[in-house]
């Protein structure tokens, strides 16, 4: 803590009051230093402890402190003088620029839209931008970029994919402007107008939007409490001769389920037998640390694996990565095909042809220095706590993974999802009707009428609990009763609706 008597003889010595365990240690020290300077706890010109003294006080390696001071120097916080030491710069700095939480446009608590709400203090936003301004930021801004992405950015993408449990060569990685862009590129490379793409009968609305834009025929495949049913997939392959299977086996949206390893292996064998390519959407996979290996690992020669950073790190970081199959030939399309799709302005109407280099550089730096992994871990932990709130307030059994912030609540008791959406909005809670998640023409294959609940979007757990209690109170009413329209007293349910 500031004022500790550890270290320099005759002086007090600065040490961090607290360190952020979600960040790499050297960055956490630099962040603590910046915080204490901005609070006025360290004065301009004040001498900081030597690298060795601070390392001894914190019981860390000297190189850790050296790296921390270097980061602080890059941010303009400190200056070093040979033979004299390290000093706080001669002017007080204002509070660091952080990623602000967007001000809500309405008073609604949003349980319909899905996006993370990471702590802004986890990001060295100001430092990275300042370093870019002093370094290669201008070069990147003027860069025309490579359609597949710069090598450094593809290297970071390969590292990020490997952290998700999948072998990834740099040459097979394409950088995209988010996960939906990656999905568009993959399906553009695999399919033409009128081709059949299979997906879960309940699926991410992005699948429908992309398929419609590409004029593909999206067909739903039955699922249960674990996810996609292999027998139903095989039957659809025999009947429809699909070009691709699009699925999210780990934290499926909208059900939050995780497909077991045996089903993944079965799906891979069926796809191999019928010559079907696999497009695996791993956008939310970071929420389940204990998930089986990616589906792509069971059929690497025909699998396209995609993920983005908007859900796992911060919503505005619209960068994604697409991994092409491990081999080329009749069962797969070479990564050059993906590059040609990206480079072609006529390949897909309105398609962004390449990811913005500056945004990709920001993503790459946060992957390399551990920020992305630390933030993802913090988001996952917060989502797990919010899931416990759901279980406590509603007490409703759901099929979603225990740490998933995406849930599908099946409804009974005569309730219709549309009626609940209307009533919830009347009481200040935003929900999304189920229709956008159903594949057109296959509602009968989907699970019972239900609602997708997202626990990640509200800014605080208090807002989540408030919204869940409102929802609980609504569900305590009898459909059509005169109690509707007035906020009923919420109570915990002991079982399903």
C-alpha positions as CSV (number, residue, x, y, z in Angstrom):
1,X,0.0,0.0,0.0
2,X,1.1,3.6,-0.4
3,X,3.2,4.7,2.6
4,X,4.5,1.2,3.3
5,X,7.9,1.2,5.0
6,X,9.2,-1.7,3.0
7,X,12.4,-0.8,1.1
8,X,14.2,2.5,0.8
9,X,16.0,3.4,4.0
10,X,14.6,6.5,5.6
11,X,11.7,6.7,3.1
12,X,8.3,5.2,2.7
13,X,7.9,3.2,-0.5
14,X,5.0,3.0,-2.9
15,X,3.5,-0.4,-3.5
16,X,0.1,-1.2,-5.1
17,X,-2.9,-1.2,-2.8
18,X,-4.4,-4.0,-4.9
19,X,-3.6,-5.9,-8.1
20,X,-6.1,-7.0,-10.7
21,X,-5.8,-10.7,-11.0
22,X,-7.5,-10.7,-14.4
23,X,-4.6,-8.9,-16.0
24,X,-1.0,-10.1,-16.5
25,X,1.0,-9.2,-13.4
26,X,3.2,-6.5,-15.0
27,X,0.2,-4.8,-16.6
28,X,-1.7,-5.0,-13.3
29,X,1.2,-3.2,-11.5
30,X,1.3,-0.5,-14.3
31,X,-2.5,-0.1,-14.0
32,X,-2.3,0.3,-10.2
33,X,0.5,2.9,-10.7
34,X,-1.7,4.9,-13.1
35,X,-4.7,4.7,-10.7
36,X,-2.7,6.0,-7.8
37,X,-1.2,8.9,-9.8
38,X,-4.7,9.9,-11.1
39,X,-6.0,9.8,-7.5
40,X,-3.2,12.1,-6.3
41,X,-1.6,9.4,-4.1
42,X,1.6,9.9,-6.0
43,X,2.9,13.4,-6.6
44,X,4.7,14.7,-9.8
45,X,8.4,14.3,-9.4
46,X,8.1,11.6,-6.6
47,X,10.7,8.9,-6.8
48,X,9.4,5.4,-7.2
49,X,11.1,2.3,-5.7
50,X,13.9,0.6,-7.6
51,X,13.0,-2.4,-9.7
52,X,14.7,-4.7,-7.2
53,X,13.1,-3.1,-4.1
54,X,9.6,-3.3,-5.6
55,X,10.1,-6.8,-6.8
56,X,11.2,-7.8,-3.3
57,X,8.2,-6.1,-1.7
58,X,5.8,-7.8,-4.1
59,X,7.7,-11.1,-4.2
60,X,7.9,-11.1,-7.9
61,X,10.7,-11.4,-10.5
62,X,12.6,-8.2,-11.2
63,X,11.8,-8.4,-14.9
64,X,8.1,-8.2,-14.0
65,X,8.7,-4.8,-12.4
66,X,10.9,-3.7,-15.3
67,X,8.1,-4.5,-17.8
68,X,5.6,-2.7,-15.6
69,X,7.7,0.4,-15.5
70,X,8.2,0.2,-19.2
71,X,4.5,0.1,-19.8
72,X,4.0,3.1,-17.4
73,X,6.7,4.9,-19.4
74,X,4.9,4.3,-22.7
75,X,1.7,5.7,-21.2
76,X,3.6,8.9,-20.1
77,X,3.2,8.1,-16.4
78,X,6.9,7.9,-15.4
79,X,10.3,8.9,-16.6
80,X,13.6,7.1,-15.9
81,X,16.9,8.8,-15.3
82,X,20.1,6.7,-15.5
83,X,21.8,6.6,-12.2
84,X,18.9,8.4,-10.3
85,X,15.9,6.1,-10.7
86,X,12.3,6.2,-11.9
87,X,10.1,9.3,-11.2
88,X,6.4,10.2,-11.6
89,X,6.2,12.6,-14.5
90,X,6.1,16.3,-13.7
91,X,2.4,16.8,-14.3
92,X,-0.6,15.0,-12.9
93,X,-2.5,13.0,-15.3
94,X,-6.2,12.9,-15.6
95,X,-8.1,9.7,-14.9
96,X,-7.3,7.2,-17.7
97,X,-9.6,7.0,-20.6
98,X,-11.7,3.8,-20.2
99,X,-14.2,2.0,-22.3
100,X,-17.4,3.7,-21.2
101,X,-20.6,1.8,-20.7
102,X,-23.1,3.2,-23.2
103,X,-25.9,5.2,-21.6
104,X,-29.2,3.4,-21.8
105,X,-31.6,4.8,-24.3
106,X,-34.6,3.7,-22.3
107,X,-35.3,2.6,-18.8
108,X,-35.8,-1.0,-20.0
109,X,-33.7,-3.8,-18.5
110,X,-32.6,-5.8,-21.6
111,X,-32.8,-9.6,-21.3
112,X,-33.3,-9.9,-25.0
113,X,-30.1,-8.7,-26.7
114,X,-26.9,-10.6,-25.9
115,X,-23.7,-8.8,-25.3
116,X,-21.1,-8.8,-22.5
117,X,-20.6,-6.0,-20.0
118,X,-16.9,-6.2,-19.1
119,X,-15.3,-4.0,-16.5
120,X,-13.6,-1.1,-18.3
121,X,-10.7,-1.2,-15.9
122,X,-9.6,-4.5,-17.5
123,X,-8.6,-2.6,-20.6
124,X,-5.4,-0.6,-21.2
125,X,-7.3,1.4,-23.8
126,X,-5.5,4.7,-23.5
127,X,-2.1,3.0,-23.3
128,X,-2.6,0.9,-26.4
129,X,-3.9,3.9,-28.5
130,X,-1.0,6.1,-27.3
131,X,1.4,3.4,-28.3
132,X,-0.2,3.0,-31.7
133,X,0.0,6.8,-32.2
134,X,3.7,6.7,-31.5
135,X,4.3,3.5,-33.5
136,X,2.7,2.0,-36.5
137,X,-0.8,3.4,-36.1
138,X,-0.5,5.8,-39.1
139,X,1.0,3.0,-41.2
140,X,-2.0,0.8,-40.4
141,X,-4.5,3.6,-41.1
142,X,-2.9,4.1,-44.5
143,X,-2.7,0.4,-45.2
144,X,-4.8,-1.2,-47.9
145,X,-4.5,-4.5,-45.9
146,X,-4.4,-8.0,-47.2
147,X,-7.8,-9.5,-47.8
148,X,-7.0,-12.4,-45.4
149,X,-5.5,-10.0,-42.8
150,X,-1.9,-9.1,-42.0
151,X,0.4,-11.9,-40.9
152,X,0.7,-10.5,-37.3
153,X,-3.1,-10.4,-37.0
154,X,-3.6,-13.9,-38.4
155,X,-0.9,-15.1,-36.0
156,X,-2.8,-13.7,-33.1
157,X,-6.0,-15.3,-34.5
158,X,-4.3,-18.7,-34.6
159,X,-3.2,-18.2,-31.0
160,X,-6.8,-17.3,-30.0
161,X,-8.2,-20.3,-31.8
162,X,-5.7,-22.6,-30.1
163,X,-6.8,-21.3,-26.7
164,X,-10.2,-22.7,-27.6
165,X,-8.8,-26.2,-28.0
166,X,-8.2,-26.4,-31.8
167,X,-5.0,-26.8,-33.7
168,X,-4.6,-23.8,-36.0
169,X,-2.0,-22.9,-38.5
170,X,-1.5,-19.3,-39.4
171,X,-1.8,-20.0,-43.1
172,X,-5.4,-21.3,-42.5
173,X,-6.6,-18.2,-40.6
174,X,-8.6,-15.4,-42.1
175,X,-9.3,-12.1,-40.2
176,X,-12.8,-10.9,-40.5
177,X,-15.0,-8.0,-39.2
178,X,-16.6,-10.0,-36.6
179,X,-18.2,-13.5,-36.4
180,X,-21.2,-12.7,-38.7
181,X,-18.8,-11.5,-41.4
182,X,-16.8,-14.8,-40.9
183,X,-20.1,-16.7,-41.3
184,X,-20.9,-14.8,-44.5
185,X,-17.5,-15.5,-46.0
186,X,-17.6,-19.2,-45.1
187,X,-21.1,-19.8,-46.6
188,X,-20.2,-17.7,-49.6
189,X,-17.2,-19.9,-50.3
190,X,-19.2,-23.1,-49.8
191,X,-22.6,-22.5,-51.3
192,X,-24.4,-20.9,-54.2
193,X,-28.0,-19.5,-54.5
194,X,-30.6,-22.3,-53.7
195,X,-28.1,-24.6,-51.9
196,X,-29.3,-26.2,-48.7
197,X,-27.7,-25.4,-45.4
198,X,-28.8,-27.4,-42.4
199,X,-28.8,-25.9,-38.9
200,X,-30.5,-26.4,-35.5
201,X,-34.3,-25.9,-35.6
202,X,-33.7,-23.1,-33.1
203,X,-30.7,-21.0,-34.2
204,X,-29.0,-17.7,-33.9
205,X,-30.9,-15.1,-36.0
206,X,-27.7,-14.2,-37.8
207,X,-27.9,-17.6,-39.6
208,X,-31.2,-16.6,-41.1
209,X,-30.1,-13.1,-42.1
210,X,-26.9,-14.4,-43.8
211,X,-28.7,-17.2,-45.6
212,X,-31.4,-14.8,-46.8
213,X,-28.8,-12.4,-48.1
214,X,-26.9,-15.2,-49.9
215,X,-30.2,-16.7,-51.2
216,X,-29.5,-20.0,-49.5
217,X,-32.2,-22.5,-48.3
218,X,-31.9,-22.8,-44.5
219,X,-33.4,-26.0,-43.1
220,X,-33.9,-26.9,-39.5
221,X,-32.7,-30.1,-37.8
222,X,-34.4,-31.4,-34.6
223,X,-32.6,-30.9,-31.3
224,X,-33.2,-32.0,-27.7
225,X,-31.9,-31.0,-24.3
226,X,-28.3,-31.7,-25.3
227,X,-28.4,-30.2,-28.8
228,X,-28.5,-31.4,-32.4
229,X,-29.8,-34.9,-32.9
230,X,-27.4,-37.0,-35.2
231,X,-30.3,-39.2,-36.4
232,X,-32.2,-36.2,-37.6
233,X,-29.1,-34.8,-39.2
234,X,-28.5,-38.1,-41.1
235,X,-32.2,-38.1,-42.3
236,X,-31.9,-34.5,-43.5
237,X,-28.7,-35.4,-45.4
238,X,-30.5,-38.2,-47.2
239,X,-33.5,-36.2,-48.0
240,X,-32.1,-32.7,-48.8
241,X,-28.5,-33.2,-50.0
242,X,-27.2,-30.2,-48.1
243,X,-23.9,-28.4,-48.9
244,X,-23.2,-27.5,-45.3
245,X,-24.1,-28.0,-41.6
246,X,-24.0,-24.7,-39.6
247,X,-24.1,-25.4,-35.9
248,X,-23.0,-24.1,-32.5
249,X,-22.2,-27.2,-30.4
250,X,-20.7,-25.2,-27.5
251,X,-23.2,-22.8,-25.8
252,X,-25.7,-23.0,-28.6
253,X,-27.7,-19.8,-29.1
254,X,-30.6,-19.7,-28.1
255,X,-30.6,-22.8,-25.8
256,X,-27.2,-22.5,-24.1
257,X,-26.6,-26.2,-24.4
258,X,-23.3,-28.0,-24.9
259,X,-23.2,-31.0,-27.2
260,X,-21.4,-34.1,-25.8
261,X,-18.3,-35.6,-27.4
262,X,-20.1,-38.7,-28.7
263,X,-22.6,-36.7,-30.6
264,X,-19.9,-34.5,-32.0
265,X,-18.1,-37.6,-33.3
266,X,-21.3,-39.0,-34.8
267,X,-22.1,-35.7,-36.6
268,X,-18.6,-35.6,-38.0
269,X,-18.9,-39.1,-39.4
270,X,-22.3,-38.4,-40.9
271,X,-20.9,-35.2,-42.5
272,X,-17.9,-37.1,-43.9
273,X,-20.2,-39.9,-45.3
274,X,-22.5,-37.5,-47.1
275,X,-19.7,-35.0,-48.2
276,X,-21.2,-32.2,-46.1
277,X,-19.0,-29.3,-45.0
278,X,-19.3,-28.1,-41.3
279,X,-19.4,-24.5,-40.3
280,X,-18.9,-24.4,-36.5
281,X,-19.9,-21.1,-34.7
282,X,-17.8,-20.9,-31.5
283,X,-18.8,-17.3,-30.7
284,X,-20.0,-18.2,-27.2
285,X,-17.8,-21.3,-26.6
286,X,-15.6,-19.4,-24.1
287,X,-18.5,-19.6,-21.6
288,X,-18.0,-23.4,-21.1
289,X,-14.4,-24.2,-20.0
290,X,-15.3,-27.9,-19.5
291,X,-16.7,-28.4,-23.0
292,X,-15.6,-31.3,-25.2
293,X,-13.1,-30.6,-28.1
294,X,-14.5,-28.5,-30.9
295,X,-16.6,-30.3,-33.5
296,X,-14.0,-29.2,-36.1
297,X,-11.4,-31.4,-34.4
298,X,-13.4,-34.5,-35.3
299,X,-13.5,-33.6,-39.0
300,X,-10.7,-31.1,-39.6
301,X,-10.6,-31.7,-43.3
302,X,-14.1,-30.3,-43.9
303,X,-14.7,-27.9,-41.0
304,X,-14.7,-24.1,-40.9
305,X,-14.3,-22.8,-37.4
306,X,-15.3,-19.2,-36.6
307,X,-15.4,-17.0,-33.6
308,X,-15.4,-13.3,-32.7
309,X,-14.2,-11.1,-29.9
310,X,-17.4,-9.0,-29.5
311,X,-19.1,-11.5,-27.2
312,X,-16.1,-12.8,-25.3
313,X,-14.1,-9.5,-24.8
314,X,-16.0,-6.3,-25.6
315,X,-18.9,-5.5,-27.9
316,X,-17.2,-2.9,-29.9
317,X,-14.2,-5.1,-30.8
318,X,-15.7,-6.2,-34.2
319,X,-13.0,-8.6,-35.1
320,X,-13.4,-12.3,-35.9
321,X,-11.3,-15.2,-37.1
322,X,-12.2,-17.9,-39.6
323,X,-10.2,-21.2,-39.7
324,X,-10.2,-23.0,-43.1
325,X,-10.1,-26.8,-43.3
326,X,-6.8,-28.6,-42.6
327,X,-6.5,-29.9,-46.1
328,X,-7.6,-28.9,-49.6
329,X,-9.1,-31.1,-52.3
330,X,-12.5,-32.5,-53.1
331,X,-13.6,-32.4,-49.5
332,X,-12.6,-28.9,-48.7
333,X,-12.0,-25.5,-50.2
334,X,-8.6,-23.9,-49.9
335,X,-8.1,-20.8,-47.9
336,X,-7.3,-19.0,-51.1
337,X,-11.0,-19.4,-52.0
338,X,-11.9,-17.5,-48.8
339,X,-9.4,-14.8,-49.7
340,X,-10.9,-14.5,-53.1
341,X,-14.4,-14.1,-51.6
342,X,-13.1,-11.4,-49.3
343,X,-11.3,-9.6,-52.1
344,X,-14.2,-9.7,-54.5
345,X,-16.6,-6.8,-54.3
346,X,-19.1,-8.8,-56.4
347,X,-18.8,-12.0,-54.5
348,X,-21.5,-11.0,-52.0
349,X,-23.5,-7.8,-52.3
350,X,-22.5,-5.4,-49.6
351,X,-19.8,-7.6,-48.1
352,X,-17.0,-5.9,-46.2
353,X,-14.0,-7.0,-48.1
354,X,-11.4,-6.9,-45.2
355,X,-11.2,-6.3,-41.5
356,X,-10.0,-2.8,-40.5
357,X,-6.3,-3.0,-39.8
358,X,-6.3,-0.7,-36.8
359,X,-9.1,-2.7,-35.1
360,X,-7.3,-6.0,-35.9
361,X,-4.1,-4.6,-34.4
362,X,-6.0,-3.7,-31.2
363,X,-7.4,-7.2,-31.0
364,X,-4.0,-8.8,-31.8
365,X,-2.3,-6.8,-29.0
366,X,-4.9,-7.7,-26.5
367,X,-4.6,-11.4,-27.4
368,X,-0.8,-11.3,-27.2
369,X,-0.5,-9.5,-23.9
370,X,-3.2,-11.6,-22.2
371,X,-5.9,-8.9,-21.9
372,X,-8.4,-10.8,-24.1
373,X,-8.0,-14.0,-22.1
374,X,-8.3,-12.1,-18.8
375,X,-11.4,-10.2,-19.9
376,X,-13.0,-13.4,-21.3
377,X,-12.3,-15.1,-17.9
378,X,-13.9,-12.2,-16.0
379,X,-16.9,-12.1,-18.3
380,X,-17.3,-15.9,-17.9
381,X,-17.2,-15.6,-14.1
382,X,-19.7,-12.8,-14.1
383,X,-22.1,-14.8,-16.4
384,X,-21.8,-17.7,-14.0
385,X,-22.8,-15.5,-11.1
386,X,-25.8,-14.2,-13.0
387,X,-26.8,-17.7,-13.9
388,X,-26.9,-18.5,-10.2
389,X,-29.2,-15.5,-9.8
390,X,-31.5,-17.0,-12.4
391,X,-31.6,-20.3,-10.6
392,X,-32.3,-18.7,-7.3
393,X,-35.0,-16.2,-8.4
394,X,-36.9,-18.4,-10.8
395,X,-35.9,-21.9,-9.8
396,X,-36.8,-23.1,-13.3
397,X,-34.9,-26.1,-14.8
398,X,-33.3,-25.3,-18.1
399,X,-31.1,-27.3,-20.5
400,X,-28.4,-24.7,-20.7
401,X,-24.9,-25.3,-19.4
402,X,-24.3,-24.3,-15.8
403,X,-22.2,-21.2,-16.7
404,X,-24.2,-20.1,-19.8
405,X,-25.7,-16.7,-19.7
406,X,-27.9,-17.7,-22.7
407,X,-31.0,-19.7,-21.6
408,X,-34.1,-21.1,-23.3
409,X,-37.2,-21.1,-21.0
410,X,-39.9,-23.4,-22.2
411,X,-43.4,-22.2,-21.3
412,X,-46.6,-23.9,-20.3
413,X,-49.6,-23.0,-18.2
414,X,-51.3,-21.6,-21.2
415,X,-48.8,-18.8,-21.6
416,X,-47.7,-17.6,-25.0
417,X,-44.3,-16.1,-25.5
418,X,-45.7,-13.0,-27.2
419,X,-48.0,-12.3,-24.3
420,X,-45.1,-12.5,-21.8
421,X,-42.9,-10.2,-24.0
422,X,-45.7,-7.6,-24.1
423,X,-46.3,-7.8,-20.3
424,X,-42.6,-7.7,-19.5
425,X,-42.1,-4.6,-21.6
426,X,-45.0,-3.0,-19.7
427,X,-43.0,-3.5,-16.5
428,X,-39.7,-2.4,-17.9
429,X,-38.0,-5.6,-19.1
430,X,-37.1,-6.2,-22.8
431,X,-37.4,-9.7,-24.1
432,X,-37.1,-11.1,-27.7
433,X,-40.0,-13.1,-29.1
434,X,-39.0,-16.7,-30.1
435,X,-39.8,-16.4,-33.8
436,X,-36.4,-14.9,-34.9
437,X,-34.7,-18.1,-33.5
438,X,-36.9,-20.5,-35.3
439,X,-35.9,-21.7,-38.8
440,X,-38.7,-20.8,-41.2
441,X,-41.0,-23.7,-41.9
442,X,-39.6,-25.9,-39.1
443,X,-41.3,-24.5,-36.0
444,X,-42.8,-28.0,-35.4
445,X,-39.3,-29.4,-35.0
446,X,-38.3,-26.8,-32.4
447,X,-38.7,-27.2,-28.7
448,X,-41.9,-26.0,-27.1
449,X,-42.9,-22.4,-27.1
450,X,-40.3,-20.5,-25.1
451,X,-38.1,-17.4,-24.6
452,X,-34.4,-16.9,-25.0
453,X,-33.1,-15.1,-21.9
454,X,-29.8,-13.3,-22.0
455,X,-28.3,-12.5,-18.6
456,X,-25.1,-10.8,-19.9
457,X,-26.4,-7.5,-21.2
458,X,-27.6,-5.6,-18.1
459,X,-24.9,-3.4,-16.5
460,X,-25.2,-4.8,-13.0
461,X,-26.4,-8.0,-11.2
462,X,-28.9,-5.8,-9.4
463,X,-30.6,-5.0,-12.7
464,X,-30.6,-8.7,-13.6
465,X,-32.2,-9.6,-10.3
466,X,-34.8,-6.9,-10.7
467,X,-35.7,-8.1,-14.2
468,X,-35.9,-11.7,-13.1
469,X,-38.2,-10.9,-10.2
470,X,-40.5,-9.0,-12.6
471,X,-40.5,-12.0,-14.9
472,X,-41.2,-14.3,-11.9
473,X,-44.1,-12.1,-10.8
474,X,-45.6,-12.1,-14.3
475,X,-45.4,-15.9,-14.5
476,X,-47.1,-16.2,-11.1
477,X,-50.2,-14.8,-12.7
478,X,-52.8,-16.8,-14.6
479,X,-52.8,-15.8,-18.3
480,X,-55.6,-13.3,-19.0
481,X,-56.1,-12.5,-15.3
482,X,-56.8,-9.0,-14.1
483,X,-53.6,-9.0,-12.2
484,X,-51.7,-8.5,-15.4
485,X,-50.9,-4.9,-16.1
486,X,-50.0,-4.5,-12.4
487,X,-46.6,-5.6,-11.0
488,X,-47.3,-8.7,-9.0
489,X,-45.3,-9.8,-6.0
490,X,-42.5,-12.1,-7.2
491,X,-41.8,-15.4,-5.6
492,X,-39.5,-18.2,-6.3
493,X,-40.8,-21.1,-8.4
494,X,-40.2,-24.6,-7.2
495,X,-40.5,-26.2,-10.6
496,X,-41.1,-25.8,-14.3
497,X,-43.8,-23.4,-15.6
